[in-house]
Structure formats: C-alpha cells, structure tokens
Amino acid sequence: MKSVRLLILALLAVSLVPAAPMAYNFSYQSSKGLLAGMLTGELQGDNNTVVVSSFSMVTFNGNPGPDLPFLYSLVEAFLGPGPLPPVVSLDGLGIDFLACSGPLGLCVESFYFAPAGSLAPVGIASSSFAYGFFNEEYLPENWSLTPKVPEPSSFALLGLGVLAVVVRRRR
C-alpha cells in the first residue's frame, strides 16, 4: 500500500514538471509541391496552438532547404511591433510565421504562412529549393502538423526515474 502511494506521488511530481518544447512533423501541399520538415514548439493551453521555436530539415519537393534560424510573426514583422510569437496550429486555422535565413531586412531565403485573409498567405522565397519563388492562397486542409512520436528510450528513462524515487523512499 505504501509503495502504491509513493508511486502515485512520483507520477504527480513528474506531471508537475513544466512542459518542454516538443517536436512536430509538418507538411503543406501547395499547388507547386510539398513543403515538409520538423518544427519545435510549445503546445499552448488551447491544445491547438503551437508557439514555434525552430524549424529543421525543411524540404520542398524533396529538395533540402536552407537553414532558417530567424523566426517572426509575419503580422508583427510587417504591421509593427508587438509581442506576437510565431505560431502554427494543429487544425491549420491559426497560422502566422516567417522563417528567415537572416534578420528582417537581410532575409534572403524564407518561407511564410500568414493568417487567413492576407494578400499572399503562403510563400517560399528560396533559391535552395528547386522551384524557387512563389506565393499563393493558403488552404487549411492542406496543412498537417503531428507530434513526433517519442523514442522508446524516453519512456524507459521516465520509468527508471520513477523506480529510483520509489526505491529511495522505501529506504
């Protein structure tokens, strides 16, 4: 009985640890081809919005893209200062980011998704991709964002941590 209580306490302690950024696979099927890759971000309390912290392994029609370490809210970048983070959503309805090769004004290569109703909601400007440059209407049904499945070793580490807490408490 005592070990069950300790196990419950250990699981509660693990659940109170703040959420770490999570990896997601993303893809968007445009009229010119498939933009895909991985992004890292934090899922917000609405369980739909992800604040993006990085993009990696971005490809367009299978061609690797450039490194794009600078991230902005597209709305904030062009309409003025404000505390708007770059965001995407699981359902594709809330999306607003600009991923750039350099700071604003020096951004040579990029891709972006703007909120619905914008003049050019989806665009790629990159000579690294085979297609190069285009923009078009954004279609939420063409967007896919799925959490990347954690490796089994992550679960093993969590199990070992819980076991260590239980054993230590027993002593």
C-alpha positions as CSV (number, residue, x, y, z in Angstrom):
1,M,0.0,0.0,0.0
2,K,2.8,2.3,0.9
3,S,4.6,1.7,-2.4
4,V,1.4,2.5,-4.3
5,R,1.2,5.9,-2.6
6,L,4.8,6.5,-3.4
7,L,4.3,5.6,-7.0
8,I,1.3,8.0,-7.2
9,L,3.3,10.8,-5.6
10,A,6.2,10.2,-8.0
11,L,3.8,10.3,-11.0
12,L,2.3,13.5,-9.7
13,A,5.7,15.1,-9.3
14,V,6.6,14.1,-12.9
15,S,3.3,15.7,-14.1
16,L,4.1,19.0,-12.4
17,V,7.3,19.5,-14.4
18,P,6.8,22.3,-16.9
19,A,6.2,21.2,-20.5
20,A,9.3,21.2,-22.6
21,P,9.3,22.1,-26.3
22,M,8.0,19.3,-28.4
23,A,9.0,18.1,-31.9
24,Y,6.3,18.1,-34.6
25,N,6.4,16.9,-38.2
26,F,4.7,19.4,-40.5
27,S,3.7,19.4,-44.2
28,Y,1.9,21.7,-46.6
29,Q,0.7,20.6,-50.0
30,S,0.9,23.7,-52.2
31,S,0.0,23.9,-55.9
32,K,3.7,23.8,-56.6
33,G,4.6,20.9,-54.4
34,L,5.1,19.6,-50.9
35,L,6.8,21.7,-48.2
36,A,7.7,19.5,-45.2
37,G,10.0,19.2,-42.2
38,M,10.2,19.3,-38.5
39,L,9.5,22.1,-36.1
40,T,10.0,22.5,-32.3
41,G,7.4,24.4,-30.2
42,E,5.3,24.5,-27.1
43,L,1.7,23.5,-27.3
44,Q,-0.5,26.1,-25.6
45,G,-3.4,25.7,-23.2
46,D,-6.0,25.5,-26.0
47,N,-4.4,22.2,-27.1
48,N,-4.3,23.5,-30.7
49,T,-1.8,26.4,-31.0
50,V,1.9,25.8,-31.0
51,V,4.4,28.6,-30.4
52,V,7.3,27.8,-32.8
53,S,10.9,28.0,-31.5
54,S,12.7,26.4,-34.5
55,F,12.4,24.7,-37.9
56,S,14.7,22.0,-39.1
57,M,15.1,19.5,-42.0
58,V,12.8,21.6,-44.2
59,T,12.4,20.3,-47.8
60,F,10.4,21.3,-50.8
61,N,9.5,18.5,-53.2
62,G,12.3,16.5,-51.5
63,N,14.9,19.2,-52.1
64,P,16.6,20.3,-48.8
65,G,16.1,23.9,-47.9
66,P,18.4,26.4,-46.3
67,D,18.9,26.9,-42.5
68,L,16.2,29.4,-41.4
69,P,17.1,30.3,-37.8
70,F,15.3,33.6,-37.6
71,L,11.5,33.3,-36.7
72,Y,9.0,36.1,-36.6
73,S,5.2,36.6,-36.5
74,L,4.5,37.7,-40.1
75,V,1.9,40.1,-38.8
76,E,4.3,41.7,-36.4
77,A,7.1,41.8,-38.9
78,F,5.1,43.9,-41.4
79,L,2.5,45.7,-39.4
80,G,4.6,46.9,-36.4
81,P,6.0,46.0,-33.1
82,G,4.1,43.8,-30.7
83,P,4.6,40.8,-28.6
84,L,3.4,38.3,-31.2
85,P,5.2,34.9,-31.3
86,P,5.4,32.8,-34.5
87,V,2.6,30.3,-34.3
88,V,1.0,27.3,-36.1
89,S,-2.0,25.3,-35.2
90,L,-2.8,21.6,-35.2
91,D,-6.0,22.3,-37.2
92,G,-4.4,24.7,-39.6
93,L,-6.7,27.5,-38.9
94,G,-4.4,29.7,-36.8
95,I,-1.1,30.2,-38.5
96,D,1.3,33.1,-38.6
97,F,5.1,32.9,-39.1
98,L,8.0,33.9,-41.2
99,A,11.1,31.7,-41.1
100,C,14.2,33.5,-42.5
101,S,17.8,32.9,-43.3
102,G,18.7,36.3,-41.7
103,P,17.3,39.1,-39.6
104,L,14.5,41.2,-41.1
105,G,15.9,43.4,-43.9
106,L,18.6,40.8,-44.6
107,C,16.3,37.8,-45.1
108,V,17.3,36.4,-48.5
109,E,15.7,33.0,-48.2
110,S,12.4,32.3,-46.4
111,F,9.1,30.6,-46.2
112,Y,6.0,32.0,-44.6
113,F,2.4,31.4,-43.7
114,A,0.1,34.4,-43.0
115,P,-3.3,34.4,-41.3
116,A,-6.4,33.9,-43.4
117,G,-7.4,37.0,-45.4
118,S,-3.8,38.1,-46.1
119,L,-2.8,39.1,-49.6
120,A,-0.2,36.4,-50.0
121,P,-0.9,33.8,-47.3
122,V,1.7,31.2,-48.3
123,G,5.1,31.8,-49.8
124,I,8.5,30.5,-50.5
125,A,11.5,32.6,-51.4
126,S,14.5,30.4,-51.7
127,S,16.9,29.6,-54.4
128,S,17.9,26.5,-52.4
129,F,14.6,24.8,-53.3
130,A,14.3,23.6,-56.9
131,Y,11.2,25.7,-57.5
132,G,12.4,28.9,-56.0
133,F,9.8,31.7,-55.5
134,F,6.0,31.7,-55.3
135,N,3.1,32.7,-53.2
136,E,-0.5,31.6,-53.2
137,E,-3.7,31.3,-51.2
138,Y,-3.4,29.3,-48.0
139,L,-5.7,26.2,-47.7
140,P,-6.0,24.9,-44.1
141,E,-7.0,21.4,-45.3
142,N,-3.5,21.1,-47.0
143,W,-1.7,21.7,-43.7
144,S,-0.6,18.8,-41.4
145,L,1.0,19.1,-38.0
146,T,1.6,15.9,-36.0
147,P,3.6,15.4,-32.8
148,K,6.7,13.4,-33.4
149,V,6.5,10.1,-31.6
150,P,9.0,10.0,-28.7
151,E,11.6,7.3,-28.8
152,P,11.0,4.2,-26.5
153,S,14.2,5.2,-24.6
154,S,12.4,8.3,-23.4
155,F,9.8,6.2,-21.7
156,A,12.5,3.9,-20.3
157,L,14.2,6.9,-18.7
158,L,10.9,8.0,-17.1
159,G,10.3,4.5,-15.7
160,L,13.8,4.4,-14.2
161,G,13.3,7.8,-12.6
162,V,10.0,6.7,-11.0
163,L,11.6,3.4,-9.9
164,A,14.5,5.3,-8.3
165,V,12.2,7.6,-6.4
166,V,10.2,4.6,-5.1
167,V,13.3,2.6,-4.0
168,R,14.8,5.7,-2.3
169,R,11.6,6.3,-0.4
170,R,11.5,2.7,0.8
171,R,14.9,3.0,2.4
